[in-house]
């Protein structure tokens, strides 16, 4: 079902446990809203993958599966844009220190492609340290962008 | 839905039919176990049929790379068969498509070993 152009922005927000089940939950929430917003199958696939990668990053590398730490997840649909935020409570890391997964010396590494894939699938991507510790990622997908 | 693996022997080539999702957790570890099992049985020619794989994440890609390296280092060959568009696109944007020997036809893939 298509939304009309003057719809009210819709936001779904959750505080999720640091488990792989939360990765599935976040993907379902994001895809549910994206589908209602009228994103096509190709976009849904890209959004789903980007959400999974960002959640895996938060659960595994950020919170390190710590049961006392949460992943703060939100997805908002406004106008023609879907905005997803994923924040962890981990130690945080220096984004500049991430190795380029396309560099010849890194091609055969078995990890380190998650953030590269998020950037590839979304129209806008931002990652920054949170004031309270941990990292926050913002992912934006515009309808019919590519 | 997770991953399902079935290994069959065609001549001296071990064909691993993979179906479902190769993602962090069960999907990746099942593939890792299957490849390790074949290496332990001294199988040198391994063809991964990904025709029924509908989803793969960065962890799954890492597992394919790991499998390729492990098989190669043990003196064997690991090749890929029947990539769907999504998996092919993923390997292309990660520049891994040319690293793997990718085939679209099983008989041809088996002859290529």
gemmi code that builds the backbone of each chain (N, CA, C; Angstrom):
import gemmi

chains = {
    "A": [
        ("UNK", (0.836, -1.202, 0.000), (0.000, 0.000, 0.000), (0.871, 1.253, 0.000)),
        ("UNK", (0.593, 2.208, -0.889), (1.420, 3.418, -0.964), (0.905, 4.482, -0.015)),
        ("UNK", (1.844, 5.215, 0.546), (1.485, 6.316, 1.435), (1.224, 7.563, 0.593)),
        ("UNK", (0.380, 8.434, 1.103), (0.265, 9.687, 0.370), (1.432, 10.602, 0.749)),
        ("UNK", (1.609, 11.681, -0.027), (2.801, 12.513, 0.115), (2.813, 13.299, 1.417)),
        ("UNK", (1.663, 13.433, 2.032), (1.586, 14.301, 3.207), (1.416, 13.488, 4.493)),
        ("UNK", (1.989, 12.318, 4.496), (1.817, 11.474, 5.667), (2.631, 12.010, 6.849)),
        ("UNK", (2.250, 11.574, 8.014), (2.965, 11.944, 9.230), (4.190, 11.021, 9.341)),
        ("UNK", (5.351, 11.572, 9.685), (6.531, 10.717, 9.855), (6.257, 9.608, 10.875)),
        ("UNK", (6.760, 8.430, 10.555), (6.537, 7.290, 11.441), (7.884, 6.805, 11.967)),
        ("UNK", (7.967, 6.615, 13.264), (9.212, 6.142, 13.866), (8.949, 4.906, 14.713)),
        ("UNK", (9.845, 3.940, 14.558), (9.813, 2.767, 15.435), (11.135, 2.769, 16.192)),
        ("UNK", (11.057, 2.643, 17.509), (12.258, 2.736, 18.326), (12.303, 1.564, 19.306)),
        ("UNK", (13.473, 0.970, 19.466), (13.605, -0.161, 20.391), (14.957, -0.113, 21.100)),
        ("UNK", (14.955, -0.624, 22.326), (16.205, -0.866, 23.030), (16.398, -2.386, 23.003)),
        ("UNK", (17.425, -2.844, 22.302), (17.557, -4.273, 22.016), (18.723, -4.900, 22.791)),
        ("UNK", (18.550, -6.171, 23.122), (19.622, -6.911, 23.797), (20.792, -7.129, 22.835)),
        ("UNK", (21.947, -7.387, 23.424), (23.145, -7.595, 22.602), (23.244, -9.058, 22.168)),
        ("UNK", (22.304, -9.459, 21.336), (22.251, -10.839, 20.852), (22.035, -10.856, 19.344)),
        ("UNK", (22.322, -12.006, 18.752), (22.102, -12.120, 17.308), (20.610, -12.108, 16.975)),
        ("UNK", (19.757, -12.501, 17.944), (18.303, -12.423, 17.713), (17.887, -10.971, 17.476)),
        ("UNK", (18.577, -10.052, 18.136), (18.256, -8.631, 17.947), (18.557, -8.168, 16.525)),
        ("UNK", (19.541, -8.819, 15.896), (19.851, -8.486, 14.498), (18.630, -8.804, 13.635)),
        ("UNK", (18.041, -9.974, 13.862), (16.823, -10.361, 13.120), (15.673, -9.393, 13.427)),
        ("UNK", (15.509, -9.044, 14.703), (14.408, -8.151, 15.102), (14.538, -6.791, 14.409)),
        ("UNK", (15.751, -6.248, 14.418), (15.970, -4.936, 13.811), (15.701, -4.988, 12.307)),
        ("UNK", (16.155, -6.065, 11.694), (15.918, -6.204, 10.251), (14.408, -6.239, 9.969)),
        ("UNK", (13.683, -7.019, 10.764), (12.223, -7.109, 10.577), (11.546, -5.753, 10.751)),
        ("UNK", (11.941, -5.030, 11.799), (11.336, -3.717, 12.058), (11.599, -2.754, 10.902)),
        ("UNK", (12.851, -2.724, 10.449), (13.211, -1.794, 9.374), (12.501, -2.168, 8.076)),
        ("UNK", (12.482, -3.459, 7.775), (11.861, -3.882, 6.518), (10.346, -3.689, 6.554)),
        ("UNK", (9.754, -3.885, 7.739), (8.312, -3.670, 7.867), (7.956, -2.231, 7.544)),
        ("UNK", (8.708, -1.308, 8.103), (8.422, 0.115, 7.864), (8.759, 0.493, 6.419)),
        ("UNK", (9.879, -0.009, 5.927), (10.283, 0.314, 4.547), (9.264, -0.211, 3.538)),
        ("UNK", (8.731, -1.380, 3.826), (7.743, -1.974, 2.921), (6.461, -1.130, 2.914)),
        ("UNK", (6.023, -0.738, 4.120), (4.826, 0.114, 4.216), (5.051, 1.456, 3.524)),
        ("UNK", (6.305, 1.899, 3.527), (6.637, 3.192, 2.919), (6.747, 3.096, 1.399)),
        ("UNK", (6.736, 1.869, 0.867), (6.719, 1.708, -0.580), (8.075, 1.536, -1.234)),
        ("UNK", (9.097, 1.200, -0.469), (10.400, 0.911, -1.074), (10.302, -0.382, -1.896)),
        ("UNK", (11.016, -0.427, -3.037), (10.907, -1.609, -3.907), (11.809, -2.748, -3.396)),
        ("UNK", (11.682, -3.891, -4.058), (12.386, -5.098, -3.595), (13.899, -4.907, -3.531)),
        ("UNK", (14.441, -4.231, -4.525), (15.884, -4.022, -4.565), (16.333, -3.166, -3.370)),
        ("UNK", (15.565, -2.099, -3.109), (15.877, -1.250, -1.954), (15.711, -2.021, -0.648)),
        ("UNK", (14.671, -2.843, -0.573), (14.433, -3.612, 0.658), (15.617, -4.534, 0.948)),
        ("UNK", (16.139, -5.141, -0.107), (17.287, -6.032, 0.076), (18.474, -5.234, 0.624)),
        ("UNK", (18.710, -4.055, 0.042), (19.856, -3.243, 0.473), (19.664, -2.731, 1.903)),
        ("UNK", (18.449, -2.301, 2.204), (18.165, -1.813, 3.565), (18.349, -2.952, 4.571)),
        ("UNK", (17.818, -4.119, 4.237), (17.922, -5.277, 5.130), (19.376, -5.633, 5.404)),
        ("UNK", (20.174, -5.662, 4.358), (21.592, -6.016, 4.544), (22.316, -4.967, 5.371)),
        ("UNK", (22.036, -3.684, 5.071), (22.725, -2.611, 5.798), (22.348, -2.630, 7.277)),
        ("UNK", (21.066, -2.885, 7.563), (20.632, -2.957, 8.963), (21.312, -4.133, 9.664)),
        ("UNK", (21.355, -5.270, 9.012), (22.007, -6.440, 9.619), (23.482, -6.147, 9.920)),
        ("UNK", (24.175, -5.564, 8.947), (25.601, -5.283, 9.154), (25.813, -4.283, 10.299)),
        ("UNK", (24.951, -3.271, 10.368), (25.129, -2.269, 11.428), (24.792, -2.876, 12.792)),
        ("UNK", (23.776, -3.735, 12.834), (23.420, -4.393, 14.099), (24.504, -5.391, 14.538)),
        ("UNK", (25.044, -6.140, 13.580), (26.126, -7.081, 13.910), (27.314, -6.298, 14.468)),
        ("UNK", (27.601, -5.177, 13.852), (28.705, -4.350, 14.334), (28.468, -3.919, 15.792)),
        ("UNK", (27.228, -3.498, 16.069), (26.905, -3.016, 17.422), (26.920, -4.152, 18.451)),
        ("UNK", (26.330, -5.288, 18.089), (26.214, -6.418, 19.023), (27.570, -7.107, 19.238)),
        ("UNK", (28.264, -7.367, 18.136), (29.478, -8.181, 18.215), (30.705, -7.336, 18.554)),
        ("UNK", (30.935, -6.284, 17.773), (32.158, -5.497, 17.960), (31.974, -4.389, 18.995)),
        ("UNK", (30.770, -3.820, 19.077), (30.522, -2.747, 20.037), (30.286, -3.294, 21.426)),
        ("UNK", (29.132, -3.911, 21.620), (28.767, -4.396, 22.960), (29.377, -5.750, 23.315)),
        ("UNK", (29.977, -6.401, 22.333), (30.630, -7.714, 22.544), (29.705, -8.683, 23.283)),
        ("UNK", (28.470, -8.733, 22.860), (27.458, -9.659, 23.401), (27.191, -9.434, 24.897)),
        ("UNK", (27.621, -8.308, 25.446), (27.460, -8.051, 26.883), (25.972, -7.909, 27.230)),
        ("UNK", (25.499, -8.781, 28.122), (24.076, -8.791, 28.481), (23.638, -7.522, 29.197)),
        ("UNK", (24.606, -6.782, 29.748), (24.261, -5.538, 30.452), (24.219, -4.323, 29.535)),
        ("UNK", (24.558, -4.535, 28.282), (24.578, -3.407, 27.347), (23.478, -3.558, 26.294)),
        ("UNK", (22.930, -2.429, 25.887), (21.831, -2.436, 24.915), (22.285, -1.841, 23.583)),
        ("UNK", (21.530, -2.203, 22.562), (21.676, -1.541, 21.265), (20.432, -0.682, 21.070)),
        ("UNK", (20.646, 0.606, 20.840), (19.527, 1.539, 20.667), (19.257, 1.682, 19.181)),
        ("UNK", (18.074, 1.232, 18.805), (17.745, 1.139, 17.374), (16.503, 1.960, 17.070)),
        ("UNK", (16.566, 2.730, 16.003), (15.345, 3.418, 15.566), (15.307, 3.489, 14.049)),
        ("UNK", (14.097, 3.465, 13.525), (13.912, 3.630, 12.084), (12.763, 4.606, 11.875)),
        ("UNK", (13.000, 5.597, 11.014), (12.008, 6.638, 10.768), (11.735, 6.750, 9.275)),
        ("UNK", (10.455, 6.809, 8.928), (10.091, 7.090, 7.548), (9.453, 8.463, 7.512)),
        ("UNK", (10.057, 9.354, 6.742), (9.502, 10.697, 6.567), (9.665, 11.079, 5.107)),
        ("UNK", (8.589, 11.554, 4.507), (8.595, 11.899, 3.082), (9.100, 10.696, 2.278)),
        ("UNK", (10.168, 10.856, 1.533), (10.657, 9.776, 0.681), (11.904, 9.116, 1.262)),
        ("UNK", (12.124, 9.312, 2.527), (13.400, 8.900, 3.131), (13.212, 7.981, 4.334)),
        ("UNK", (14.058, 6.970, 4.388), (14.099, 6.090, 5.554), (15.420, 6.349, 6.289)),
        ("UNK", (15.329, 6.643, 7.571), (16.533, 6.911, 8.364), (16.623, 5.904, 9.506)),
        ("UNK", (17.759, 5.260, 9.597), (17.959, 4.220, 10.617), (19.111, 4.633, 11.514)),
        ("UNK", (18.917, 4.499, 12.798), (20.006, 4.799, 13.740), (20.283, 3.560, 14.591)),
        ("UNK", (21.552, 3.257, 14.737), (21.982, 2.111, 15.548), (23.100, 2.596, 16.464)),
        ("UNK", (22.871, 2.514, 17.770), (23.890, 2.984, 18.708), (24.213, 1.883, 19.709)),
        ("UNK", (25.504, 1.693, 19.967), (25.896, 0.683, 20.955), (26.471, 1.358, 22.199)),
        ("UNK", (26.765, 0.548, 23.205), (27.323, 1.064, 24.466), (28.727, 0.521, 24.694)),
        ("UNK", (29.421, 0.258, 23.592), (30.754, -0.346, 23.695), (31.843, 0.677, 23.923)),
        ("UNK", (33.070, 0.251, 23.632), (34.238, 1.113, 23.855), (34.390, 2.156, 22.762)),
        ("UNK", (33.806, 1.885, 21.607), (33.995, 2.787, 20.480), (35.308, 2.497, 19.777)),
        ("UNK", (35.457, 3.021, 18.580), (36.707, 2.797, 17.833), (36.945, 3.974, 16.907)),
        ("UNK", (38.166, 4.050, 16.429), (38.546, 5.124, 15.530), (38.190, 4.716, 14.105)),
        ("UNK", (37.208, 5.413, 13.536), (36.722, 5.055, 12.201), (37.855, 5.117, 11.177)),
        ("UNK", (38.742, 6.083, 11.359), (39.839, 6.256, 10.393), (40.788, 5.052, 10.395)),
        ("UNK", (40.742, 4.280, 11.474), (41.678, 3.156, 11.565), (41.181, 1.911, 10.827)),
        ("UNK", (39.939, 1.965, 10.324), (39.402, 0.793, 9.629), (40.160, 0.556, 8.327)),
        ("UNK", (40.655, -0.646, 8.111), (41.388, -0.903, 6.871), (40.445, -0.919, 5.659)),
        ("UNK", (40.963, -0.516, 4.511), (40.178, -0.519, 3.273), (40.045, -1.964, 2.784)),
        ("UNK", (38.797, -2.512, 2.778), (38.656, -3.926, 2.402), (38.939, -4.193, 0.927)),
        ("UNK", (39.029, -3.118, 0.123), (39.301, -3.310, -1.304), (40.792, -3.216, -1.630)),
        ("UNK", (41.595, -2.840, -0.656), (43.041, -2.779, -0.901), (43.551, -4.201, -1.150)),
        ("UNK", (44.442, -4.359, -2.113), (44.905, -5.717, -2.470), (45.377, -6.522, -1.266)),
        ("UNK", (46.061, -5.856, -0.332), (46.587, -6.596, 0.818), (45.483, -7.033, 1.784)),
        ("UNK", (44.265, -6.447, 1.635), (43.165, -6.799, 2.546), (42.098, -7.684, 1.901)),
        ("UNK", (42.229, -7.914, 0.595), (41.158, -8.622, -0.119), (40.826, -9.980, 0.486)),
        ("UNK", (41.840, -10.680, 0.965), (41.604, -12.028, 1.471), (41.413, -12.071, 2.987)),
        ("UNK", (41.174, -10.916, 3.582), (40.845, -10.913, 5.015), (39.465, -11.518, 5.210)),
        ("UNK", (39.270, -12.184, 6.340), (37.990, -12.858, 6.554), (36.972, -11.951, 7.246)),
        ("UNK", (37.365, -10.727, 7.584), (36.417, -9.791, 8.199), (36.762, -8.367, 7.768)),
        ("UNK", (35.934, -7.422, 8.207), (36.247, -6.015, 7.917), (35.495, -5.432, 6.737)),
        ("UNK", (34.430, -6.115, 6.290), (33.686, -5.614, 5.132), (32.339, -4.997, 5.494)),
        ("UNK", (31.936, -5.110, 6.767), (30.596, -4.699, 7.168), (30.284, -3.243, 6.865)),
        ("UNK", (31.133, -2.338, 7.327), (30.853, -0.908, 7.144), (30.982, -0.530, 5.668)),
        ("UNK", (31.908, -1.172, 4.974), (32.009, -0.936, 3.534), (30.693, -1.298, 2.829)),
        ("UNK", (30.090, -2.419, 3.225), (28.831, -2.838, 2.587), (27.692, -1.872, 2.932)),
        ("UNK", (27.656, -1.390, 4.178), (26.615, -0.423, 4.551), (26.741, 0.821, 3.662)),
        ("UNK", (27.948, 1.316, 3.520), (28.168, 2.502, 2.665), (27.725, 2.217, 1.235)),
        ("UNK", (27.969, 1.005, 0.768), (27.625, 0.658, -0.615), (26.120, 0.617, -0.832)),
        ("UNK", (25.383, 0.206, 0.196), (23.946, -0.042, 0.011), (23.061, 1.152, 0.361)),
        ("UNK", (23.592, 2.088, 1.148), (22.763, 3.222, 1.567), (23.161, 4.484, 0.814)),
        ("UNK", (22.278, 5.482, 0.828), (22.574, 6.745, 0.142), (23.428, 7.660, 1.009)),
        ("UNK", (23.207, 7.608, 2.310), (24.029, 8.400, 3.224), (24.402, 7.516, 4.404)),
        ("UNK", (25.597, 7.743, 4.925), (26.036, 6.960, 6.073), (26.930, 7.822, 6.943)),
        ("UNK", (26.661, 7.794, 8.228), (27.493, 8.542, 9.166), (27.777, 7.656, 10.379)),
        ("UNK", (28.988, 7.715, 10.852), (29.322, 6.960, 12.063), (30.145, 7.869, 12.962)),
        ("UNK", (29.756, 7.925, 14.215), (30.472, 8.811, 15.134), (30.442, 8.240, 16.553)),
        ("UNK", (31.364, 8.721, 17.356), (31.381, 8.328, 18.763), (30.229, 8.999, 19.488)),
        ("UNK", (29.592, 8.281, 20.393), (28.545, 8.883, 21.218), (29.190, 9.564, 22.417)),
        ("UNK", (28.539, 10.594, 22.904), (29.087, 11.282, 24.083), (29.133, 10.353, 25.292)),
        ("UNK", (28.124, 9.453, 25.346), (28.056, 8.542, 26.497), (28.870, 7.266, 26.297)),
        ("UNK", (29.647, 7.226, 25.244), (30.433, 6.033, 24.952), (29.773, 5.196, 23.885)),
        ("UNK", (30.582, 4.444, 23.150), (30.053, 3.637, 22.073), (29.975, 4.418, 20.771)),
        ("UNK", (29.425, 3.770, 19.764), (29.329, 4.376, 18.437), (27.872, 4.500, 18.022)),
        ("UNK", (27.596, 5.489, 17.192), (26.260, 5.615, 16.618), (26.381, 5.709, 15.101)),
        ("UNK", (25.600, 4.881, 14.435), (25.572, 4.910, 12.977), (24.227, 5.459, 12.523)),
        ("UNK", (24.255, 6.280, 11.494), (23.032, 6.769, 10.875), (23.044, 6.360, 9.406)),
        ("UNK", (21.988, 5.664, 9.006), (21.887, 5.150, 7.649), (20.664, 5.785, 6.993)),
        ("UNK", (20.819, 6.301, 5.793), (19.703, 6.942, 5.097), (19.517, 6.323, 3.724)),
        ("UNK", (18.267, 5.992, 3.417), (17.938, 5.493, 2.076), (16.806, 6.328, 1.511)),
        ("UNK", (17.007, 6.850, 0.297), (15.967, 7.629, -0.373), (15.219, 6.735, -1.351)),
        ("UNK", (13.925, 6.920, -1.423), (13.128, 6.072, -2.296), (13.502, 6.308, -3.766)),
        ("UNK", (13.698, 5.204, -4.484), (13.992, 5.309, -5.915), (15.316, 5.959, -6.238)),
        ("UNK", (16.265, 5.903, -5.291), (17.530, 6.601, -5.491), (18.415, 5.940, -6.518)),
        ("UNK", (18.563, 4.617, -6.449), (19.392, 3.873, -7.407), (19.111, 2.408, -7.311)),
    ],
    "B": [
        ("UNK", (15.069, -18.668, 8.883), (15.581, -19.761, 8.064), (17.101, -19.699, 8.047)),
        ("UNK", (17.720, -20.860, 8.238), (19.173, -20.882, 8.234), (19.672, -21.569, 6.966)),
        ("UNK", (20.823, -22.191, 7.083), (21.431, -22.768, 5.897), (21.290, -24.293, 5.916)),
        ("UNK", (21.198, -24.888, 4.718), (21.189, -26.344, 4.594), (22.311, -26.730, 3.653)),
        ("UNK", (23.065, -27.756, 4.059), (24.170, -28.192, 3.217), (24.051, -29.675, 2.923)),
        ("UNK", (24.360, -30.029, 1.693), (24.386, -31.437, 1.320), (25.611, -31.672, 0.445)),
        ("UNK", (26.408, -32.649, 0.827), (27.624, -32.925, 0.051), (27.439, -34.213, -0.735)),
        ("UNK", (27.771, -34.148, -2.024), (27.694, -35.344, -2.873), (28.988, -35.450, -3.666)),
        ("UNK", (29.283, -36.658, -4.092), (30.530, -36.902, -4.801), (30.233, -37.100, -6.286)),
        ("UNK", (30.873, -36.348, -7.143), (30.758, -36.538, -8.594), (32.169, -36.824, -9.093)),
        ("UNK", (32.466, -38.104, -9.330), (33.841, -38.477, -9.654), (34.715, -38.155, -8.456)),
        ("UNK", (35.804, -37.418, -8.711), (36.671, -37.071, -7.577), (36.386, -35.655, -7.056)),
        ("UNK", (35.269, -35.082, -7.486), (34.908, -33.734, -7.029), (33.808, -33.818, -5.967)),
        ("UNK", (34.022, -33.124, -4.861), (32.989, -33.035, -3.824), (32.142, -31.794, -4.110)),
        ("UNK", (30.870, -32.022, -4.375), (29.964, -30.905, -4.648), (29.153, -30.641, -3.381)),
        ("UNK", (29.261, -29.418, -2.877), (28.498, -29.041, -1.684), (27.335, -28.148, -2.127)),
        ("UNK", (26.122, -28.681, -2.020), (24.938, -27.887, -2.359), (24.544, -27.084, -1.123)),
        ("UNK", (24.533, -25.769, -1.267), (24.214, -24.896, -0.138), (22.889, -24.192, -0.424)),
        ("UNK", (21.994, -24.191, 0.571), (20.708, -23.519, 0.407), (20.403, -22.680, 1.639)),
        ("UNK", (19.811, -21.510, 1.428), (19.412, -20.676, 2.555), (20.296, -19.462, 2.718)),
        ("UNK", (20.597, -19.137, 3.971), (21.337, -17.915, 4.277), (22.692, -18.243, 4.884)),
        ("UNK", (23.732, -17.625, 4.342), (25.057, -17.769, 4.950), (25.331, -16.466, 5.691)),
        ("UNK", (24.997, -16.457, 6.975), (25.143, -15.242, 7.777), (25.858, -15.576, 9.079)),
        ("UNK", (26.211, -14.523, 9.805), (26.900, -14.709, 11.079), (26.120, -15.678, 11.962)),
        ("UNK", (26.835, -16.624, 12.569), (26.170, -17.596, 13.429), (26.109, -18.946, 12.748)),
        ("UNK", (24.937, -19.535, 12.785), (24.775, -20.912, 12.329), (25.161, -21.108, 10.864)),
        ("UNK", (24.748, -20.176, 10.022), (24.992, -20.310, 8.578), (26.468, -20.379, 8.257)),
        ("UNK", (27.230, -19.453, 8.824), (28.669, -19.418, 8.551), (29.373, -20.621, 9.150)),
        ("UNK", (28.997, -20.986, 10.381), (29.712, -22.088, 11.030), (29.392, -23.425, 10.362)),
        ("UNK", (28.183, -23.586, 9.848), (27.832, -24.833, 9.158), (28.685, -24.999, 7.898)),
        ("UNK", (28.870, -23.911, 7.182), (29.711, -23.968, 5.976), (31.159, -24.268, 6.353)),
        ("UNK", (31.636, -23.621, 7.402), (33.013, -23.843, 7.860), (33.213, -25.308, 8.237)),
        ("UNK", (32.246, -25.874, 8.971), (32.346, -27.277, 9.394), (32.359, -28.218, 8.191)),
        ("UNK", (31.499, -27.931, 7.209), (31.413, -28.804, 6.028), (32.735, -28.806, 5.270)),
        ("UNK", (33.339, -27.628, 5.113), (34.604, -27.542, 4.376), (35.730, -28.216, 5.157)),
        ("UNK", (35.738, -28.001, 6.468), (36.767, -28.618, 7.309), (36.675, -30.145, 7.241)),
        ("UNK", (35.446, -30.635, 7.240), (35.202, -32.070, 7.155), (35.780, -32.640, 5.853)),
        ("UNK", (35.561, -31.925, 4.758), (36.068, -32.403, 3.458), (37.601, -32.371, 3.432)),
        ("UNK", (38.180, -31.319, 3.996), (39.647, -31.219, 4.030), (40.226, -32.357, 4.877)),
        ("UNK", (39.567, -32.629, 6.003), (40.036, -33.727, 6.859), (39.946, -35.071, 6.158)),
        ("UNK", (39.015, -35.193, 5.213), (38.895, -36.439, 4.443), (39.807, -36.421, 3.221)),
        ("UNK", (40.674, -35.403, 3.169), (41.646, -35.268, 2.088), (41.012, -35.039, 0.714)),
        ("UNK", (39.842, -34.423, 0.710), (39.217, -34.062, -0.565), (39.892, -32.797, -1.081)),
        ("UNK", (40.398, -32.866, -2.301), (41.159, -31.735, -2.842), (40.350, -30.895, -3.827)),
        ("UNK", (39.257, -31.457, -4.333), (38.477, -30.744, -5.353), (37.080, -30.488, -4.797)),
        ("UNK", (36.815, -29.233, -4.505), (35.552, -28.896, -3.845), (34.807, -27.843, -4.661)),
        ("UNK", (33.563, -28.154, -4.977), (32.718, -27.228, -5.737), (31.547, -26.810, -4.859)),
        ("UNK", (31.483, -25.513, -4.553), (30.389, -24.995, -3.718), (29.267, -24.522, -4.616)),
        ("UNK", (28.157, -25.224, -4.576), (27.000, -24.835, -5.382), (26.129, -23.876, -4.558)),
        ("UNK", (26.163, -22.597, -4.920), (25.444, -21.576, -4.143), (24.109, -21.201, -4.799)),
        ("UNK", (23.634, -22.057, -5.698), (22.425, -21.742, -6.459), (21.206, -21.443, -5.608)),
        ("UNK", (21.109, -22.077, -4.444), (19.934, -21.869, -3.588), (20.240, -20.945, -2.413)),
        ("UNK", (21.351, -20.250, -2.482), (21.678, -19.286, -1.421), (21.030, -17.949, -1.770)),
        ("UNK", (20.096, -17.533, -0.929), (19.364, -16.300, -1.243), (19.884, -15.104, -0.467)),
        ("UNK", (20.823, -15.328, 0.429), (21.284, -14.222, 1.254), (22.651, -14.552, 1.811)),
        ("UNK", (23.530, -13.575, 1.759), (24.860, -13.769, 2.332), (25.298, -12.418, 2.894)),
        ("UNK", (25.860, -12.412, 4.099), (26.302, -11.143, 4.688), (27.826, -11.077, 4.714)),
        ("UNK", (28.374, -10.063, 5.362), (29.827, -9.898, 5.349), (30.515, -11.065, 6.049)),
        ("UNK", (29.837, -11.628, 7.054), (30.399, -12.790, 7.740), (30.434, -14.000, 6.793)),
        ("UNK", (29.372, -14.149, 6.010), (29.318, -15.229, 5.018), (30.396, -15.066, 3.961)),
        ("UNK", (30.604, -13.823, 3.527), (31.680, -13.558, 2.564), (33.017, -13.943, 3.191)),
        ("UNK", (33.191, -13.566, 4.460), (34.417, -13.915, 5.166), (34.613, -15.423, 5.231)),
        ("UNK", (33.521, -16.141, 5.387), (33.600, -17.602, 5.465), (33.999, -18.202, 4.120)),
        ("UNK", (33.492, -17.627, 3.023), (33.895, -18.089, 1.687), (35.395, -17.845, 1.482)),
        ("UNK", (35.864, -16.671, 1.898), (37.287, -16.345, 1.752), (38.129, -17.305, 2.594)),
        ("UNK", (37.670, -17.519, 3.827), (38.384, -18.421, 4.728), (38.446, -19.830, 4.143)),
        ("UNK", (37.305, -20.292, 3.620), (37.254, -21.627, 3.017), (38.185, -21.734, 1.831)),
        ("UNK", (38.188, -20.706, 0.997), (39.056, -20.689, -0.177), (40.519, -20.793, 0.250)),
        ("UNK", (40.888, -19.992, 1.250), (42.284, -19.974, 1.716), (42.671, -21.317, 2.332)),
        ("UNK", (41.777, -21.860, 3.154), (42.079, -23.126, 3.830), (42.249, -24.259, 2.819)),
        ("UNK", (41.335, -24.329, 1.860), (41.412, -25.401, 0.858), (42.674, -25.234, 0.009)),
        ("UNK", (42.945, -24.009, -0.410), (44.137, -23.748, -1.231), (45.412, -24.102, -0.465)),
        ("UNK", (45.464, -23.696, 0.805), (46.664, -23.977, 1.615), (46.862, -25.463, 1.873)),
        ("UNK", (45.777, -26.234, 1.770), (45.925, -27.680, 1.969), (46.184, -28.386, 0.637)),
        ("UNK", (46.437, -27.597, -0.403), (46.786, -28.176, -1.694), (45.587, -28.490, -2.570)),
        ("UNK", (44.428, -27.988, -2.190), (43.220, -28.269, -2.955), (42.726, -27.073, -3.746)),
        ("UNK", (41.560, -27.266, -4.354), (40.918, -26.216, -5.146), (39.476, -26.065, -4.716)),
        ("UNK", (39.055, -24.823, -4.452), (37.653, -24.572, -4.141), (37.085, -23.649, -5.225)),
        ("UNK", (36.007, -24.096, -5.850), (35.383, -23.302, -6.910), (33.920, -23.059, -6.563)),
        ("UNK", (33.350, -22.036, -7.198), (31.955, -21.674, -6.920), (31.080, -21.939, -8.139)),
        ("UNK", (29.836, -22.331, -7.850), (28.895, -22.654, -8.926), (27.558, -21.958, -8.682)),
        ("UNK", (26.931, -21.511, -9.778), (25.549, -21.007, -9.745), (25.299, -19.844, -8.773)),
        ("UNK", (26.045, -18.781, -8.932), (25.795, -17.615, -8.083), (24.557, -16.883, -8.588)),
        ("UNK", (23.639, -16.543, -7.689), (22.526, -15.698, -8.144), (23.008, -14.252, -8.215)),
        ("UNK", (22.136, -13.392, -8.730), (22.570, -12.015, -9.000), (23.056, -11.304, -7.736)),
        ("UNK", (22.344, -11.522, -6.634), (22.709, -10.816, -5.399), (24.086, -11.222, -4.900)),
        ("UNK", (24.335, -12.537, -4.912), (25.632, -13.022, -4.429), (26.740, -12.565, -5.379)),
        ("UNK", (26.440, -12.633, -6.682), (27.424, -12.192, -7.677), (27.740, -10.707, -7.489)),
        ("UNK", (26.699, -9.897, -7.294), (26.896, -8.453, -7.064), (27.769, -8.211, -5.834)),
        ("UNK", (27.482, -8.971, -4.773), (28.257, -8.806, -3.539), (29.735, -9.115, -3.760)),
        ("UNK", (29.994, -10.204, -4.485), (31.399, -10.569, -4.735), (32.056, -9.544, -5.648)),
        ("UNK", (31.254, -8.934, -6.519), (31.845, -7.929, -7.405), (32.175, -6.642, -6.654)),
        ("UNK", (31.250, -6.178, -5.793), (31.556, -4.907, -5.114), (32.658, -5.076, -4.066)),
        ("UNK", (32.852, -6.301, -3.604), (33.956, -6.533, -2.658), (35.241, -6.966, -3.383)),
        ("UNK", (35.190, -6.924, -4.709), (36.347, -7.264, -5.565), (36.819, -8.707, -5.391)),
        ("UNK", (35.904, -9.570, -4.988), (36.292, -10.964, -4.775), (35.888, -11.860, -5.950)),
        ("UNK", (35.113, -11.299, -6.859), (34.584, -12.128, -7.948), (35.711, -12.759, -8.771)),
        ("UNK", (36.774, -11.984, -8.982), (37.870, -12.505, -9.802), (38.827, -13.390, -8.996)),
        ("UNK", (38.705, -13.340, -7.672), (39.544, -14.203, -6.829), (39.069, -15.650, -6.963)),
        ("UNK", (37.745, -15.807, -6.977), (37.176, -17.155, -7.059), (37.049, -17.604, -8.516)),
        ("UNK", (37.142, -18.909, -8.707), (36.856, -19.490, -10.020), (35.357, -19.801, -10.019)),
        ("UNK", (34.584, -18.998, -10.770), (33.125, -19.088, -10.713), (32.583, -19.731, -11.988)),
        ("UNK", (31.681, -20.689, -11.807), (31.091, -21.399, -12.952), (29.566, -21.338, -12.911)),
        ("UNK", (28.969, -21.464, -14.113), (27.501, -21.448, -14.189), (26.945, -22.810, -14.570)),
        ("UNK", (27.845, -23.723, -14.930), (27.401, -25.023, -15.405), (28.156, -26.108, -14.625)),
        ("UNK", (27.392, -26.997, -13.982), (28.042, -27.976, -13.099), (28.997, -28.901, -13.836)),
        ("UNK", (28.557, -29.399, -14.998), (29.413, -30.334, -15.739), (30.727, -29.648, -16.125)),
        ("UNK", (30.612, -28.414, -16.598), (31.805, -27.658, -16.979), (32.691, -27.386, -15.786)),
        ("UNK", (32.068, -27.077, -14.662), (32.839, -26.800, -13.444), (33.607, -28.037, -13.025)),
        ("UNK", (32.967, -29.183, -13.096), (33.623, -30.431, -12.679), (34.791, -30.773, -13.618)),
        ("UNK", (34.562, -30.543, -14.908), (35.652, -30.797, -15.867), (36.846, -29.865, -15.646)),
        ("UNK", (36.592, -28.693, -15.087), (37.652, -27.680, -14.968), (38.685, -27.990, -13.886)),
        ("UNK", (38.386, -28.967, -13.024), (39.338, -29.274, -11.939), (40.547, -30.015, -12.493)),
    ],
}
model = gemmi.Model(1)
for chain_id, residues in chains.items():
    chain = gemmi.Chain(chain_id)
    for i, (resn, *xyz) in enumerate(residues, 1):
        res = gemmi.Residue()
        res.name, res.seqid = resn, gemmi.SeqId(i, " ")
        for name, pos in zip(("N", "CA", "C"), xyz):
            atom = gemmi.Atom()
            atom.name, atom.element = name, gemmi.Element(name[0])
            atom.pos, atom.b_iso = gemmi.Position(*pos), 0.0
            res.add_atom(atom)
        chain.add_residue(res)
    model.add_chain(chain)
structure = gemmi.Structure()
structure.add_model(model)
structure.setup_entities()
